[in-house]
Amino acid sequence: MKKLLAFVALVWIALLPPLFTRGACTEEYEAVDQLVTANKLEFSTPDAALAALQRRDLPARLLTPDDCARSKPRFLMQCSSGTLVYAEVPVRNRVCRIYRDDKTMVQLQYDRRDRLARTLVEMNPYKFLPLPWGGSINWAK
């Protein structure tokens, strides 16, 4: 019986850290999203976006349509006709890295004339901890 209680206690200890982040994971995601939204003029062309991201110490990569046709990255469903600039922003909060995601992906998609066509900022969504009596708790938000 003591082993079972010890096991249950260990499981609860493993599940508790995300409940005490106080929105830190979402705040990190929103900070990156705000960076992209507020600086769209700096990201007007692929070269300018690459330089702007690198000035912020974010390791960015440029993917041309030809590069994509040769070796498509796993995160893309299909290659597009324009250039893609992407960066993976590391998540600083240790609990968020373990329980949610270790990076926030930024994608800046350009059309054939190198005009910014679409932006995408994504982090794995936070999980919900379902309660046995109904409802749920936002876990690692």
Summary of the structure (lengths in Angstrom):
residues: 141
radius of gyration: 19.5
end to end distance: 34.1
largest distance: 68.7
contacts: 367
relative contact order: 0.19
helix: 39%
strand: 24%
